[in-house]
Amino acid sequence: MKIAVCVKQVPDSWVEKKMDGQVLDRLGVDAVLNDLDEYALEEALRIVEANSPTGAAGPESGHEITLLCMGPERATEALRKGLSMGADSALLISDPALAGSDALSTSLVLAQVIASGGFDLVICGTESTDARMSVIPAMLAERLGWAQLTHVHKLDIDLAGSTAQGARSTEIGVETISAHFPVVISVPDKINVPRYPSFKGIMGSKKKPLVIKALGEIEIEADSVGAPASWSTVREVTPRPPKSKGIKVVDTGDGGNQLVAFLEEQRVI
Amino acid sequence: MANEQVPSRSKIVIIGGGVGGTSVAYHLTQLGESDVILLDRSELTSGSTFHSAGLVGQLRADPTLTKMNMHSVDLYRQLEKSETPPSWVECGSIKLASTPERLEEIRRQIGWAKTFGLDLHEISPKEAQERFPLMVLDGVVGACIMESDGQVDPSQLAQALASGARRGGAKIFPHTRVLAIRTKNQSIVGVDTDKGFIECEVVVNCGGIYSAEIGRLVDVRIPIVPMSHQYLITDNFLPAGAPKLPSLRDPDLLIYFRQEVDGLVMGGYERESRPWVTSREKFDDIPANFNGMLLPEEWERFEEIAINSQVRVPKMGEIGIKKFINGPEAFTPDNEFCLGETEVGGFYVAAGFCAHGIAGAGGIGKVMAEWIVGNEPPMDLWHMDIRRFGSSYESPAFTMDRVQENYEQYYDIHYPLEERQTGRPAKTSSVYEWHKEHGAVFGEKASWERVNYYGTHVGDEGNRPYGWAGKNWSAAVQVEHQITRTSAGIFDESSFAKLKINGARAGEFLNLVCSNNVVRGINRTVYTQALNTKGGIESDYTVTQVAEEEFLIITGTAFGNHDGGWLRKQRRELKFDDVQISDSTSDLAVFGIWGPKAREILQSLTTYDLGNENFPFMHSREIEVAGVKLRATRITYVGELGWELYLPVKEGLRVWSALIAAGKPLGAEPCGYRAIESLRLEKGYLAWGSEINTETTPLEAGLGFAVSQNKSAFIGKEALLADPHPKRALVVITFDDLKQTPLGNEPIRANGEIIGRIKSGGQGYTIRKGIGYAYLPKEFTTPQSTLEVEFFGEWKIGVVQSSPLFDPEGLRIKG
């Protein structure tokens, strides 16, 4: 089984972000592996471990996990983190022509390398913590013509039957959906608790293949991606408004009911 | 909060709200001093306290620091019962020996832990493993455990101390930045902050990594470098609720561990150190917003430690690494704290905690508060005193080299007489090249390059001492010792610190500061101490009156800054502003010629009559030697007839060469400092910092002869009068086996009870005995009584002797 995990390098979400004109100021902010992608990688690792004769991921498992990423060369740091968690290899598509790419460009590039990679599963996080569009998994499935199991908080892989089955919560209940390989899956953060890399993982990650390719090497024309080819442009940026005052519930006997009503209104329960 | 103003006046302003600053504030209020303001430019603990690992180990390489750390433990234990407990856990600490040398070190530490009543004891590797089951014992040859060591949450500790300080009346202002510090007549008058001016008398710089920057506000050099220091926290994997593991140090592998929740903290000292925002070319330049921040991981540098940690705890390989912490810590050039009052009156510093500030904080706060309130150090804090840093540390390059060297050797075993290697040669004498050409082996003191001995002197290897004393030992020293006793040794002592005191009231001033009468007429030389108000010895030196209104003080190489600082402080406080104090150390070369043939040799180079009547002992003259006009003082530090010559540096080689040439036919030779050490120990001449210090009085040390009974007043007189018969006294102890050489800190036992510890020691090549000095209760000071001294776990018999061991009548000096 070959699994691709799509990852992105993002500015550290714990740090206050600043805008540099219309784009995010990425200098001076630590760049890290997108938190939410760690859940995708963890899920991939668990699938492999469950289907590995040794119980461990890696070459002896008979399966392979590849990290796919599009971004600047600095994104190798985030990929190393993924490799130290246990992925087997990483491919970074990096090209100056990619600057200013929107989700359509990104999905075009990723779909191109996935299509030629012979993967059974593509697993993504639900969104990146910087752009928060949450559209890439669906776009990938569309471009590849594959099935999609998005937002599944529980995933079962039947390797013999080449089937993935997932559960996802909606406003009205829990859907169970399944699909044959190849399939694009996205997972939210409640699906698992990602592992921390161990020393062995960290040291071993340096020996794992990390390949950087330019657009030419994956046969994509420069003018089909990047800012000029983007369908969307940022026209205006407004800083997040300050937090509005919360609602104070004074308990005069019906505090509990008020609270429940509020949570229902917010669709939390 | 942002527009809040600070009070316009406070007696004391503390800058820095880490464990250092909060502890100083806490202890000041404990002493009843509540007029205290503490400022922090951001939140409390946001410098380096918050990212400290939180280990608290008490036993250190010097007694003072050990006592301070013991106070820390007492305090943290007590705070744990307060409303704001700092999460003190007395889990004990284990230290492993993975080499026989390390086991020796452990046994030596166990020995002197006994003199503090510390419960350090040796345990077998197996027992160590039972207490810390995660480890494997590959290569472990021994271990020790200290049950009362522990760990504490550094941020909570600072908060607990801050709460205590607030309860005691101190006011704490976070988010208040110091913009300037105002002085008048070299004394503090106030602090400008972004929230207004505070008039004050005392400023305590507890700025940690920022302390050098704060020092620069008043042109005080604080040689501290922020060093990147890394450790990590593992994922939880230990069974929840099990008893806390002791902390574990394996210095041979450069690593330590302690439990954190149900995981481990693991860190160490990288062999490749890395300074932060500081270089050999420039001082630290910390970003103005660097608070509560960490540095990027430097995994490559940490890898050796990561690998080592798996050697000892294999589980470390598999367990997830939850957090990698790289935070800057303030390091000094010698891994000791930087404490005390600076050259600016009322400007104190307590910084440079070298990644052991959490263990030290309690003790640091205590000694600093006592220092500030009492106006002098409460105990012998010389190793940590800011005045130990001489002018070489003005240089960022020299400072950096030393800081890195020390950081990288942090966990190494440091044998006695070990020499630092970086930044050398820094200061050299006028005949340095001559020494080099003639086989000198150099040591370094206060950045001066000095001759330890000449490798050309081949001596008896059979006298090499047992144990550590034999490590950096040279057989050449006994040869130079014998040359001095039988012919004459010629010594280059140019590094001596020289202070000139001028002015119409110079004599009056010196007689107030010095315990001896130092005004005995022009060309008279006097040995004296300068005491603190408790009668402790702040300095000892010789004073020569060279003119009606001019005195020359000669003091130890490393003490110029300290002794000069003490004199300048007294000048300020006693209001002798008209007296000038200047340092002429680098203007004058100093050569000593001592031994029975000294007169004959020197006489051959001068027409001046050097006979006893014309040139008596403790007199000084301007004479001509080898055609060079110089000052000769008849004095000795080795117990032999002889002179010290003070001359212009440019004439150094000429006079030195003449002495060597004149001495040669009579068997005189150039000799080094190690020989002086052996010679002086035999003769009972004491050295400040070795046998005497701020905690010892002249009466205890047998130096009552140098205290003037006739003077109406001098600093410390009241204290001496109040205790004319101290309960303890300095004694000299000998060991019949010359190779049984004490190093200092060995425990001393009589009738099965610990009665003291060795202060200093060495070999006496004339008396053919090992020598140790110690302060003992009076009842144990009877000459010829025997006692026991522990060397690396073995008790050896020593004999108390009357001092001096050599030439008690002083016939040779006056011969």
Interface residues (C-beta under 8 A of the other chain):
Chain A: D30 R195 Y196 P197 S198 F199 K200 I202 M203
Chain B: T234 D235 P296 W299 E303 A306 I307 S309 Q310 M316 G317 E318 I319 G320 I321 K322
